[in-house]
């Protein structure tokens, strides 16, 4: 439950040309001036509790952006996300009746409250950010304090009042599925507390996909812009910009290939080391076009319930706050219908900050319009 703010990525990476929804920027870490950052406020309780919302300052939000209500507002208003979890939980009371539930990274406590309404005997919500103060008030205001216990801290460092739990629920997914590495925490909780027989994790399956798009105009605006800025050469920034994936909403009309599966994760059995992976991929062009960028998105599935339910973040699916992750090729490919672009992708946590993701993508295309092209690029989500 120790994760960094998605709002920062939106602030740094997100563009406006493709976006279908107006979104409200939160006043969290994205607005902090990094050169003036001091240590967080010392208004901390002696028991290590985080700063209360009414005492928090911009300095605290820089280090603890999940403490600000704004990022939770964005996630709660994501109907595909929140209603998906609500339906998976509350439409399956037979799974929750008289069960002990653990909510990893509980935030405002919304999933914990769904679990109680579905019949859970007790829920333990784990949260390391300052939002836990607000969550406790929300739980009390809804008369659920006797059913939900909120614990402040990292899963790897806390003690639970029980030896085992029957169900783990968590909204752990980051951009491109694995950004923030919060799944590591869910796996730790699974191995330490989930009952060995009959245990349930929600969601329990995740699939990462790739698709190709034509996006030359926006690439010019975001990348080639640096070649000539009011008559000055700032192309050194261009090299940095193209290596940083863009989180944005992709117009489905830009898609020019069939999607391909990059990896599928069974959260009941996957190991932490499996999340550093290498995968081969192949994209088949659906029309004559220019392949400008590769796009990553994901689905998560609740398959242990009576009627399996999926949440999709793809460009053809309804909007979610995860949007899609766009990686621009250094040089576009001229693809003709039914031609294949084949490649390899490695993904691993950045050694300096394991919350960041490092990607290495190589590809080959032998097309009738441009002949054989081979290239390899590095990207870093941060």
C-alpha positions as CSV (number, residue, x, y, z in Angstrom):
1,X,0.0,0.0,0.0
2,X,3.0,2.2,-0.3
3,X,2.6,3.9,-3.7
4,X,3.2,7.1,-5.5
5,X,0.7,9.5,-7.1
6,X,-0.9,8.7,-10.4
7,X,-1.7,12.4,-10.6
8,X,1.9,13.2,-11.0
9,X,2.1,11.1,-14.2
10,X,-1.0,12.8,-15.6
11,X,0.5,16.2,-14.8
12,X,3.9,15.3,-16.4
13,X,2.8,13.2,-19.3
14,X,-0.8,13.7,-20.2
15,X,-1.7,15.7,-23.3
16,X,-5.0,17.3,-24.2
17,X,-5.6,16.7,-27.9
18,X,-6.8,13.1,-27.6
19,X,-8.5,13.4,-24.2
20,X,-12.2,12.7,-24.3
21,X,-12.9,13.8,-20.7
22,X,-12.1,17.0,-18.9
23,X,-10.3,16.0,-15.7
24,X,-9.6,17.9,-12.5
25,X,-6.0,18.2,-11.5
26,X,-5.5,17.6,-7.8
27,X,-3.3,19.9,-5.8
28,X,-0.8,17.2,-4.8
29,X,2.8,16.5,-5.6
30,X,2.3,17.7,-9.2
31,X,2.2,21.3,-8.0
32,X,5.2,21.2,-5.7
33,X,8.3,23.1,-6.6
34,X,11.0,20.5,-6.3
35,X,13.8,22.9,-5.7
36,X,12.1,24.3,-2.6
37,X,11.0,21.0,-1.0
38,X,11.7,20.6,2.7
39,X,11.1,17.6,4.9
40,X,7.4,16.9,5.6
41,X,5.7,18.6,8.4
42,X,6.7,17.5,11.9
43,X,3.1,17.6,13.1
44,X,3.1,13.9,13.5
45,X,1.7,11.9,16.4
46,X,4.2,10.1,18.6
47,X,2.8,6.8,17.4
48,X,4.0,7.4,13.9
49,X,0.6,8.4,12.5
50,X,0.7,10.6,9.4
51,X,-0.3,14.2,9.4
52,X,-4.0,14.8,9.7
53,X,-5.6,16.5,6.6
54,X,-6.4,19.7,8.5
55,X,-2.7,20.0,9.5
56,X,-1.2,19.0,6.1
57,X,0.8,21.5,4.0
58,X,2.1,21.4,0.4
59,X,5.3,19.9,1.8
60,X,3.4,16.9,3.2
61,X,1.5,16.3,0.0
62,X,4.8,16.3,-2.0
63,X,5.9,13.2,0.0
64,X,2.4,11.8,0.6
65,X,0.2,12.7,-2.3
66,X,-2.3,9.9,-1.6
67,X,-3.2,11.8,1.5
68,X,-5.0,14.5,-0.6
69,X,-8.6,13.8,-1.3
70,X,-8.2,15.0,-4.9
71,X,-6.6,11.8,-6.3
72,X,-9.2,9.7,-4.5
73,X,-11.9,11.8,-6.0
74,X,-10.6,11.0,-9.4
75,X,-10.5,7.3,-8.7
76,X,-13.9,7.2,-7.1
77,X,-15.4,9.0,-10.0
78,X,-13.9,6.5,-12.4
79,X,-17.2,4.5,-12.8
80,X,-15.7,1.6,-14.7
81,X,-13.2,1.1,-11.8
82,X,-15.5,1.7,-8.8
83,X,-18.6,0.1,-10.1
84,X,-16.6,-2.8,-11.4
85,X,-15.3,-3.5,-7.9
86,X,-18.7,-2.8,-6.3
87,X,-20.4,-5.3,-8.6
88,X,-17.7,-8.0,-8.2
89,X,-18.1,-7.7,-4.4
90,X,-21.7,-6.9,-3.7
91,X,-23.2,-9.2,-6.3
92,X,-21.4,-12.1,-4.7
93,X,-22.5,-12.1,-1.0
94,X,-22.0,-15.9,-0.9
95,X,-18.2,-15.3,-1.2
96,X,-18.2,-12.7,1.6
97,X,-20.7,-14.0,4.1
98,X,-18.9,-14.3,7.5
99,X,-15.5,-14.0,5.9
100,X,-12.4,-12.1,7.1
101,X,-11.3,-9.7,4.4
102,X,-8.1,-7.7,3.9
103,X,-8.2,-4.5,1.8
104,X,-4.6,-3.7,0.7
105,X,-4.2,0.0,0.0
106,X,-7.7,0.9,1.2
107,X,-7.6,4.6,0.6
108,X,-11.0,6.1,1.5
109,X,-12.3,2.6,2.6
110,X,-14.7,2.3,-0.3
111,X,-13.9,-1.4,-1.0
112,X,-13.9,-2.2,2.7
113,X,-17.4,-0.8,3.0
114,X,-18.6,-2.8,-0.1
115,X,-17.2,-5.9,1.6
116,X,-19.1,-5.3,4.8
117,X,-22.3,-4.6,2.8
118,X,-21.7,-8.0,1.1
119,X,-21.7,-9.7,4.4
120,X,-18.1,-9.8,5.5
121,X,-17.6,-10.6,9.2
122,X,-14.7,-8.2,9.5
123,X,-12.5,-6.2,7.2
124,X,-8.9,-5.0,7.9
125,X,-8.0,-2.1,5.7
126,X,-4.3,-1.3,5.3
127,X,-3.2,2.1,4.2
128,X,0.2,3.9,4.6
129,X,-0.8,7.4,3.5
130,X,-2.4,10.2,5.5
131,X,-5.8,9.6,3.9
132,X,-6.3,7.0,6.7
133,X,-7.5,9.8,9.0
134,X,-10.3,10.7,6.6
135,X,-11.1,7.0,6.0
136,X,-11.6,6.4,9.7
137,X,-14.0,9.3,9.8
138,X,-15.8,7.9,6.8
139,X,-16.1,4.5,8.3
140,X,-17.4,6.0,11.6
141,X,-19.9,8.3,9.8
142,X,-21.3,5.2,8.0
143,X,-21.7,3.3,11.3
144,X,-19.2,0.6,10.3
145,X,-16.4,1.0,12.9
146,X,-17.3,-2.3,14.5
147,X,-16.9,-4.1,11.2
148,X,-13.8,-2.3,9.7
149,X,-10.4,-1.9,11.3
150,X,-8.0,0.4,9.6
151,X,-4.3,-0.1,10.1
152,X,-1.7,2.5,9.2
153,X,1.5,1.3,7.7
154,X,3.1,-0.9,5.0
155,X,1.8,-4.4,4.7
156,X,5.4,-5.6,5.0
157,X,5.7,-3.9,8.4
158,X,2.4,-4.3,10.2
159,X,0.9,-6.9,12.4
160,X,-2.7,-8.1,11.9
161,X,-4.9,-9.1,14.8
162,X,-5.7,-12.3,13.0
163,X,-3.5,-15.1,11.6
164,X,-5.3,-15.5,8.3
165,X,-7.8,-13.8,6.0
166,X,-10.2,-15.4,3.6
167,X,-10.3,-12.7,1.0
168,X,-7.8,-10.1,-0.2
169,X,-9.3,-7.1,-2.2
170,X,-7.0,-4.5,-3.7
171,X,-7.0,-1.9,-6.4
172,X,-3.3,-2.2,-7.0
173,X,-3.0,-1.5,-10.8
174,X,-0.9,1.3,-12.1
175,X,-0.3,2.8,-15.5
176,X,0.8,0.0,-17.9
177,X,-0.5,-2.3,-15.2
178,X,2.7,-2.5,-13.2
179,X,3.8,1.1,-12.6
180,X,4.2,1.8,-8.8
181,X,4.9,-1.9,-8.1
182,X,2.0,-2.2,-5.7
183,X,1.3,-5.7,-6.9
184,X,4.4,-6.7,-4.9
185,X,2.6,-5.7,-1.7
186,X,-0.5,-7.8,-2.6
187,X,1.7,-10.8,-3.2
188,X,3.3,-10.3,0.2
189,X,-0.1,-10.2,1.8
190,X,-1.2,-13.3,-0.1
191,X,1.8,-15.3,1.0
192,X,1.6,-14.2,4.7
193,X,-2.1,-14.1,5.4
194,X,-4.4,-15.6,2.8
195,X,-5.8,-19.0,3.7
196,X,-4.2,-21.8,1.7
197,X,-7.4,-23.5,0.8
198,X,-10.4,-21.6,-0.6
199,X,-8.7,-18.2,-0.4
200,X,-9.9,-15.5,-2.9
201,X,-8.1,-12.5,-4.4
202,X,-10.0,-9.7,-6.1
203,X,-9.1,-9.2,-8.9
204,X,-7.2,-12.5,-9.6
205,X,-6.2,-12.2,-13.2
206,X,-4.5,-9.4,-15.2
207,X,-3.6,-9.2,-18.9
208,X,-1.3,-6.6,-20.5
209,X,-1.9,-5.8,-24.2
210,X,-0.1,-3.8,-26.9
211,X,-1.5,-2.2,-30.0
212,X,-0.1,0.1,-32.7
213,X,-1.4,3.6,-33.6
214,X,-0.8,6.4,-36.1
215,X,-0.2,9.6,-34.1
216,X,2.2,11.7,-36.1
217,X,0.5,15.0,-35.4
218,X,0.6,14.6,-31.7
219,X,4.2,13.3,-31.8
220,X,5.2,16.5,-33.6
221,X,3.5,18.6,-30.8
222,X,5.1,16.6,-27.9
223,X,8.5,15.5,-29.3
224,X,9.6,17.4,-32.4
225,X,8.5,20.6,-30.8
226,X,11.9,20.7,-29.1
227,X,13.8,20.9,-32.3
228,X,13.0,24.7,-32.7
229,X,11.6,26.6,-29.7
230,X,11.3,30.2,-30.7
231,X,14.4,29.8,-32.9
232,X,16.5,28.0,-30.3
233,X,17.7,24.4,-30.4
234,X,16.3,22.5,-27.4
235,X,16.6,19.1,-29.0
236,X,18.5,17.7,-26.0
237,X,15.1,17.7,-24.2
238,X,13.6,15.8,-27.2
239,X,15.8,12.8,-26.3
240,X,14.4,12.8,-22.8
241,X,10.8,13.3,-23.9
242,X,10.7,10.5,-26.3
243,X,12.0,8.1,-23.7
244,X,9.2,8.9,-21.3
245,X,5.9,7.2,-22.1
246,X,2.8,9.4,-22.4
247,X,-0.3,8.5,-20.4
248,X,-3.3,9.7,-22.4
249,X,-6.6,8.7,-23.9
250,X,-6.1,7.2,-27.4
251,X,-8.7,7.7,-30.0
252,X,-9.8,4.3,-31.3
253,X,-9.7,5.6,-34.9
254,X,-5.9,5.9,-34.6
255,X,-5.5,2.2,-34.1
256,X,-3.8,0.6,-37.1
257,X,-3.0,-2.9,-35.9
258,X,-4.6,-5.8,-34.2
259,X,-3.9,-6.0,-30.5
260,X,-1.6,-8.6,-29.1
261,X,-1.2,-10.0,-25.6
262,X,2.1,-9.2,-23.9
263,X,1.6,-11.1,-20.6
264,X,-1.1,-12.6,-18.4
265,X,-0.7,-12.7,-14.6
266,X,-2.5,-15.2,-12.3
267,X,-2.4,-13.2,-9.1
268,X,-3.1,-16.4,-7.1
269,X,0.2,-18.0,-8.1
270,X,2.5,-15.4,-9.6
271,X,5.8,-14.7,-7.9
272,X,7.4,-11.3,-7.4
273,X,10.3,-12.2,-9.6
274,X,7.9,-13.0,-12.5
275,X,6.9,-9.3,-12.7
276,X,10.3,-8.6,-14.2
277,X,9.7,-10.2,-17.6
278,X,10.6,-10.5,-21.2
279,X,8.0,-11.1,-23.9
280,X,7.9,-11.5,-27.6
281,X,5.1,-9.8,-29.5
282,X,3.6,-9.4,-33.0
283,X,1.4,-6.7,-34.4
284,X,-0.6,-7.2,-37.6
285,X,-1.5,-4.1,-39.6
286,X,-5.2,-3.7,-40.3
287,X,-4.7,-1.1,-43.0
288,X,-2.1,0.8,-44.9
289,X,-0.8,3.4,-42.5
290,X,2.1,4.9,-40.5
291,X,2.9,3.2,-37.2
292,X,4.0,6.0,-35.0
293,X,3.6,4.5,-31.5
294,X,3.0,1.4,-29.4
295,X,0.2,1.5,-26.8
296,X,0.0,-0.5,-23.7
297,X,-3.2,-1.1,-21.7
298,X,-4.6,-3.8,-19.5
299,X,-7.7,-5.8,-18.3
300,X,-8.2,-7.2,-14.9
301,X,-10.6,-10.1,-14.1
302,X,-12.6,-11.3,-11.2
303,X,-12.9,-14.9,-12.1
304,X,-13.4,-16.6,-8.7
305,X,-16.9,-15.2,-8.4
306,X,-20.2,-16.7,-9.7
307,X,-20.2,-14.7,-12.9
308,X,-16.7,-13.5,-13.9
309,X,-16.3,-9.8,-14.4
310,X,-13.7,-7.8,-16.3
311,X,-12.5,-4.2,-16.1
312,X,-10.8,-3.0,-19.4
313,X,-8.6,0.0,-19.8
314,X,-8.3,-0.4,-23.6
315,X,-8.8,2.5,-26.1
316,X,-12.1,0.9,-27.3
317,X,-13.4,0.5,-23.8
318,X,-15.1,3.2,-21.7
319,X,-12.8,5.8,-20.2
320,X,-10.8,4.9,-17.0
321,X,-8.4,7.1,-15.0
322,X,-5.6,4.7,-16.1
323,X,-6.1,5.8,-19.8
324,X,-3.5,4.2,-22.0
325,X,0.3,4.3,-22.1
326,X,1.9,5.5,-25.3
327,X,5.5,4.8,-26.4
328,X,6.6,6.8,-29.5
329,X,8.9,5.1,-31.9
330,X,11.9,7.2,-32.9
331,X,11.0,6.8,-36.6
332,X,7.6,5.8,-37.8
333,X,7.0,2.6,-39.8
334,X,5.2,2.5,-43.1
335,X,3.0,-0.6,-42.7
336,X,0.7,-2.2,-45.3
337,X,-2.4,-4.2,-44.4
338,X,-1.7,-7.7,-43.1
339,X,2.0,-7.0,-42.6
340,X,3.6,-8.0,-39.3
341,X,5.8,-6.0,-37.0
342,X,7.5,-8.4,-34.6
343,X,9.5,-7.6,-31.5
344,X,10.6,-8.2,-28.0
345,X,9.9,-6.2,-24.8
346,X,11.5,-6.4,-21.4
347,X,10.0,-4.7,-18.3
348,X,11.7,-4.3,-14.9
349,X,11.7,-2.0,-12.0
350,X,14.2,0.8,-12.2
351,X,17.2,0.1,-10.0
352,X,17.2,3.6,-8.5
353,X,13.5,3.7,-7.8
354,X,11.6,0.4,-7.9
355,X,8.3,2.3,-8.3
356,X,9.5,3.4,-11.8
357,X,9.5,1.0,-14.8
358,X,12.2,0.5,-17.3
359,X,11.2,-0.9,-20.8
360,X,13.4,-2.1,-23.6
361,X,11.5,-2.6,-26.9
362,X,13.1,-3.9,-30.1
363,X,11.3,-4.6,-33.3
364,X,11.7,-5.7,-36.9
365,X,9.5,-4.9,-39.9
366,X,10.0,-6.0,-43.5
367,X,7.4,-4.1,-45.5
368,X,6.8,-3.4,-49.2
369,X,6.7,0.3,-48.6
370,X,10.0,0.8,-46.7
371,X,11.9,-2.4,-46.8
372,X,13.4,-4.0,-43.7
373,X,13.7,-1.9,-40.6
374,X,15.1,-2.9,-37.3
375,X,15.3,-0.7,-34.2
376,X,15.5,-0.8,-30.4
377,X,14.4,1.8,-27.9
378,X,14.5,2.4,-24.1
379,X,11.7,3.9,-22.1
380,X,11.3,4.8,-18.5
381,X,8.0,5.5,-16.6
382,X,8.6,7.8,-13.7
